[in-house]
Amino acid sequence: MTGMVEDTWFDRAGNFHSDALHVVERYTPTGPDSLLYEVTVDDPKVFTRPWKMSMPLYRRLDKNIQLLEYNCVPFVEELMYGHLRKIEPSVTPPERKNE
């Protein structure tokens, strides 16, 4: 499986990265019910060298399992984890002008 996603967030903790960030993710089938997930993160402006992580992913084999619908909501990470980066408002709201 291959694909190219041009826009992404690095992680939910809000760790910074530069415009040189390059992330490669690989999903390799290792059996009928498992995959090996591997990621390489390279950002020479932030890290001293590329780093890698991998972990196995397994299919749930429970009897009568039901998959629940997942609704993709734009910026849901902001709602769940708070602002990932602070953005200063360009105009002070009227209710705060007298403070």
C-alpha positions as CSV (number, residue, x, y, z in Angstrom):
1,M,0.0,0.0,0.0
2,T,1.4,3.4,-0.9
3,G,0.1,6.9,-0.6
4,M,1.2,10.5,-0.2
5,V,-0.4,12.8,2.4
6,E,0.8,16.3,2.1
7,D,-0.7,17.7,5.3
8,T,-0.3,16.1,8.7
9,W,0.3,16.9,12.4
10,F,3.4,15.4,13.9
11,D,1.9,14.2,17.2
12,R,-0.8,15.0,19.7
13,A,1.7,16.4,22.2
14,G,2.5,19.3,19.9
15,N,6.2,18.5,19.5
16,F,7.7,20.9,17.0
17,H,9.2,20.1,13.7
18,S,10.6,22.1,10.9
19,D,9.7,22.4,7.2
20,A,12.3,19.7,6.5
21,L,10.3,17.0,8.3
22,H,10.1,13.8,6.3
23,V,8.1,10.8,7.7
24,V,8.0,7.4,6.0
25,E,5.4,4.9,7.3
26,R,5.4,1.3,6.2
27,Y,2.7,-1.4,6.8
28,T,4.1,-4.9,6.0
29,P,1.8,-8.0,6.2
30,T,3.4,-10.6,8.5
31,G,0.5,-13.1,8.6
32,P,-3.3,-13.4,7.9
33,D,-4.1,-11.4,11.1
34,S,-1.1,-9.2,11.6
35,L,1.0,-6.3,10.2
36,L,4.3,-4.8,11.1
37,Y,4.1,-1.0,11.4
38,E,7.4,0.9,10.8
39,V,8.0,4.6,10.8
40,T,11.2,6.6,10.1
41,V,11.2,10.3,11.1
42,D,13.8,12.5,9.6
43,D,14.1,16.3,10.3
44,P,17.7,17.4,10.1
45,K,16.8,20.9,11.4
46,V,15.4,19.4,14.7
47,F,17.0,16.0,15.2
48,T,20.7,15.0,15.1
49,R,19.8,11.9,13.1
50,P,16.7,10.1,11.7
51,W,15.0,7.8,14.2
52,K,12.8,4.7,13.7
53,M,10.0,3.0,15.5
54,S,8.2,-0.2,14.8
55,M,5.4,-2.3,16.4
56,P,3.2,-5.2,15.4
57,L,-0.5,-4.6,14.8
58,Y,-3.0,-7.4,15.2
59,R,-6.5,-8.0,14.0
60,R,-9.1,-8.5,16.7
61,L,-10.3,-12.1,16.5
62,D,-13.1,-11.9,19.1
63,K,-16.3,-13.7,18.1
64,N,-19.3,-11.4,17.4
65,I,-17.0,-8.3,17.3
66,Q,-18.7,-5.2,15.9
67,L,-16.8,-2.4,14.2
68,L,-18.1,1.0,15.3
69,E,-18.5,3.9,12.9
70,Y,-15.8,6.6,13.2
71,N,-16.7,10.1,12.1
72,C,-13.7,12.0,11.0
73,V,-14.0,15.5,12.4
74,P,-11.6,18.3,11.2
75,F,-9.3,19.4,14.0
76,V,-10.6,16.9,16.5
77,E,-7.2,16.8,18.1
78,E,-7.7,20.4,19.1
79,L,-11.0,19.6,20.8
80,M,-9.6,16.5,22.6
81,Y,-6.1,17.6,23.6
82,G,-6.3,21.4,23.6
83,H,-4.5,23.8,21.3
84,L,-1.4,22.2,19.7
85,R,0.1,25.6,19.1
86,K,-0.7,29.0,20.6
87,I,-2.1,31.5,18.0
88,E,-2.3,35.1,19.2
89,P,-5.6,36.8,18.1
90,S,-4.9,39.8,15.9
91,V,-7.8,41.8,17.5
92,T,-8.7,41.9,21.1
93,P,-12.3,40.8,21.7
94,P,-14.6,43.7,22.7
95,E,-15.4,42.1,26.1
96,R,-11.7,42.1,27.0
97,K,-10.7,45.7,25.9
98,N,-11.4,47.1,29.4
99,E,-9.2,44.6,31.3
